[in-house]
Amino acid sequence: MLKEAMNAVMFPVMDKIIKALCTMAKDNANVPMLSRTHGQFVTSFTNNFGEEIAIFAVTLSRERKELSQIETHDYMAKIFHSFIQFNNILIDFDRDVWGYISLGYFKQTTKAGEIRSSTMPHKVNPIDFENSEGNLGVANGGFSHLSMKLPISRWQARLTLRDLTDSTVLRNMGVNFGHSLLAYKSTLQGIGKLQVNEARLSEDLDQCWEVLAEPIQTDGMLCGDTEPYEKLKELTRGKAITKESIRDFIEGLDIPQDAKAYLLKLTLHTYVG
């Protein structure tokens, strides 16, 4: 029963999610975005939006492959643990997309008659990703108990099959798959509504010329400048950096003209570290 449920119900929907993410990654492979760590922009490089999505496609695909290689009759606990891993990655995706929607990086298409915010009609809430995250949490709670319980048996019960705690918990196996399935379908529905807002991504980049501090510092050191970090700190600490101030700074560097020309050609939309 477990094998049939996985092959006929769970795997096809999991594969649809991975395929949808691969398509999204390819479609946005050339859309630059500001990199962030600890929630703040990174001053060393930019990346592309497709790359962010591709990471999830790759990690989900890896867990999906792992699941298909497990013998269901011998390793039920391992199967449930692998579903937890897949679901955790999807929770991470749901939360990231929720954040990108909040930043305006994604727009959500709507359908006629669709209920939005109860008090603010202009809002389109990311309810698909919120519903997915909630259902995945419930599913993982059940899968976690199953994966920890099933390897444990009293005395010779593993051989005689006389420890009925296994059969008791296994009766709830379908509940966890059901919540997972609801979550997968919610994520797919949410993905289908997403539209990348390239104008908003570009706006973010255009406000962060500090990103070019790293190549300026590197080229300065290569060309013999002994204090590029101190000079950049003086330029950037607590100050608004603009395209003009960065260009003026580069022009004032004591470096060869060809190095200056290279730095002056750099843009936030093309520099990737």
C-alpha positions in Angstrom: 0.0 0.0 0.0 2.8 2.4 0.9 4.7 1.7 -2.4 1.5 2.2 -4.5 0.7 5.5 -2.6 4.2 6.8 -3.2 4.4 5.9 -6.9 0.8 6.8 -7.9 0.1 9.8 -5.7 3.1 11.4 -4.0 5.9 11.1 -6.6 4.0 12.6 -9.5 3.1 15.8 -7.5 6.7 16.0 -6.2 8.0 15.8 -9.7 5.6 18.5 -10.9 7.1 20.9 -8.2 10.6 20.1 -9.3 9.7 20.6 -13.0 8.0 23.9 -12.2 11.0 25.2 -10.3 13.4 24.1 -13.1 11.2 26.1 -15.6 11.2 29.1 -13.3 15.0 28.9 -12.9 15.5 28.8 -16.7 13.1 31.6 -17.4 14.9 33.9 -14.9 18.5 32.9 -15.5 19.4 36.3 -16.7 17.5 38.4 -14.2 20.1 40.0 -11.8 19.3 40.4 -8.1 20.9 41.7 -5.0 22.6 39.1 -2.9 21.9 39.0 0.8 23.3 37.3 3.9 21.8 37.8 7.4 19.0 39.6 5.6 21.3 42.4 4.5 22.8 43.0 1.0 26.2 41.6 0.2 28.9 44.0 -1.0 30.9 41.4 -2.9 28.7 40.2 -5.7 25.3 39.9 -7.3 23.6 36.8 -8.6 20.6 36.0 -10.7 17.1 35.2 -9.7 17.1 31.9 -11.6 20.0 30.7 -9.5 18.1 31.2 -6.3 15.3 29.0 -7.6 17.6 26.4 -9.1 19.1 25.6 -5.7 15.7 24.5 -4.5 15.1 22.4 -7.7 18.5 20.6 -7.2 18.0 19.9 -3.5 14.4 18.7 -3.9 15.5 16.5 -6.8 18.2 14.9 -4.7 15.8 14.0 -2.0 13.2 12.7 -4.5 15.9 10.4 -6.0 16.8 9.2 -2.5 13.2 8.3 -1.9 12.9 6.2 -5.1 15.9 4.1 -4.1 14.6 3.0 -0.7 13.0 -0.5 -0.4 9.6 0.2 1.1 9.2 -3.1 2.8 12.5 -2.9 4.7 13.1 0.8 5.5 9.8 2.5 6.3 11.5 4.7 9.0 14.0 5.9 6.4 11.2 6.7 3.9 9.4 8.8 6.5 12.7 10.6 7.4 13.3 11.3 3.7 9.9 12.8 3.4 10.8 15.1 6.3 13.9 16.2 4.4 12.0 16.9 1.2 9.3 18.8 3.2 11.9 20.8 5.1 13.4 22.0 1.8 9.9 23.0 0.6 9.2 24.9 3.8 12.4 26.8 3.1 11.2 27.6 -0.4 7.8 28.6 0.9 9.3 31.0 3.3 11.8 32.5 0.8 9.0 33.1 -1.7 6.9 34.7 1.0 9.8 37.0 1.7 10.4 37.8 -1.9 6.7 38.7 -2.3 7.0 41.0 0.7 10.0 42.7 -0.9 8.1 43.1 -4.2 10.4 40.8 -6.1 7.3 38.7 -7.1 3.9 39.8 -8.2 1.0 37.4 -7.9 -1.6 37.1 -10.6 -5.2 36.9 -9.5 -8.4 35.3 -10.7 -11.8 36.9 -11.1 -13.8 36.5 -7.9 -10.8 35.3 -5.9 -10.9 36.4 -2.2 -8.0 38.6 -1.2 -7.4 40.6 2.0 -10.6 40.9 4.0 -10.0 44.7 4.7 -7.5 45.8 2.0 -8.7 44.9 -1.5 -5.4 45.9 -3.1 -3.5 43.2 -1.3 -2.9 39.7 -2.7 -1.8 37.6 0.3 0.7 34.7 -0.2 -1.8 32.2 1.2 -0.8 29.3 -1.0 2.7 29.3 0.5 1.4 29.9 4.0 -1.0 27.0 3.6 1.8 24.8 2.3 4.2 25.7 5.1 1.5 24.9 7.7 0.6 21.5 6.2 4.2 20.6 5.9 4.8 21.3 9.6 1.9 19.0 10.6 3.1 16.3 8.2 6.6 16.4 9.5 5.4 16.1 13.1 3.8 12.8 12.3 6.6 11.6 10.0 9.1 12.4 12.8 7.2 10.2 15.3 7.0 7.4 12.8 10.6 7.5 11.8 11.7 7.4 15.5 9.1 4.9 16.7 9.4 2.2 14.0 13.0 1.1 14.7 12.1 0.5 18.3 10.7 -2.9 19.3 10.4 -4.7 22.7 12.7 -7.8 23.1 11.8 -10.3 20.3 8.9 -8.3 19.0 10.9 -7.4 15.9 10.8 -11.1 14.9 7.4 -12.1 16.2 5.6 -8.9 15.2 3.8 -8.9 18.5 4.5 -5.2 19.5 1.3 -3.6 18.5 2.5 0.0 19.1 3.8 -0.2 15.5 0.4 -1.0 14.0 -1.2 1.7 16.1 1.0 4.5 14.8 1.0 3.2 11.2 -2.7 3.6 11.1 -2.0 7.4 11.0 0.5 7.1 8.2 -2.0 8.4 5.7 -2.7 11.5 7.6 1.0 12.6 7.1 0.9 11.9 3.4 -2.4 13.7 3.2 -1.0 16.9 4.7 2.1 16.6 2.5 -0.1 16.3 -0.6 -2.1 19.3 0.3 1.1 21.2 0.8 2.5 20.2 -2.5 -0.6 21.2 -4.3 -0.7 24.6 -2.5 2.9 25.3 -3.5 2.2 24.4 -7.1 -0.8 26.6 -7.1 1.3 29.4 -5.7 4.1 29.0 -8.2 1.5 29.2 -11.0 0.6 32.7 -9.8 4.1 34.1 -9.5 5.5 36.8 -11.9 9.0 38.1 -11.4 9.0 41.9 -10.9 12.2 42.8 -12.8 11.6 46.5 -12.3 11.7 46.0 -8.5 14.8 43.8 -8.6 16.5 46.4 -10.7 15.4 49.2 -8.3 17.0 47.4 -5.4 20.3 47.0 -7.3 20.4 50.6 -8.4 20.3 51.7 -4.7 23.3 49.6 -3.6 26.4 50.9 -5.4 28.4 49.7 -2.4 28.4 46.3 -4.1 31.2 47.5 -6.3 33.4 48.2 -3.3 34.9 44.7 -3.5 36.3 44.8 -7.1 37.6 48.4 -6.4 39.4 47.2 -3.3 40.8 44.1 -5.1 42.0 46.0 -8.1 43.5 48.7 -5.9 45.6 46.1 -4.0 46.7 44.5 -7.3 47.8 47.8 -8.6 49.9 48.6 -5.6 47.5 50.7 -3.4 48.4 49.8 0.2 45.2 51.2 1.8 42.2 50.4 -0.4 40.1 49.2 2.5 40.6 52.3 4.6 39.8 54.5 1.6 36.6 52.6 0.9 35.6 52.7 4.5 36.0 56.4 4.5 33.8 56.6 1.4 31.0 54.2 2.4 30.6 54.2 6.2 27.3 55.8 7.1 27.0 57.5 3.8 24.6 57.2 0.8 26.6 55.8 -2.1 25.6 56.8 -5.7 26.8 55.9 -9.1 28.4 59.4 -9.3 30.3 59.1 -6.0 31.6 55.7 -6.9 32.8 57.0 -10.3 34.5 60.0 -8.7 36.2 57.7 -6.2 37.6 55.5 -9.0 38.8 58.5 -10.9 40.7 59.6 -7.9 42.5 56.3 -7.3 46.3 56.2 -8.0 46.1 53.2 -10.3 46.9 52.6 -14.0 44.4 54.0 -16.5 43.4 50.6 -17.9 42.5 49.5 -14.4 40.4 52.6 -14.0 38.7 51.9 -17.3 37.8 48.4 -16.2 36.3 49.6 -12.9 34.3 52.4 -14.6 32.7 49.8 -17.0 31.4 47.7 -14.1 27.6 47.9 -13.4 25.5 46.4 -10.6 23.6 44.4 -13.2 26.6 42.6 -14.6 29.1 42.2 -11.7 29.0 38.7 -10.2 32.1 38.7 -8.1 
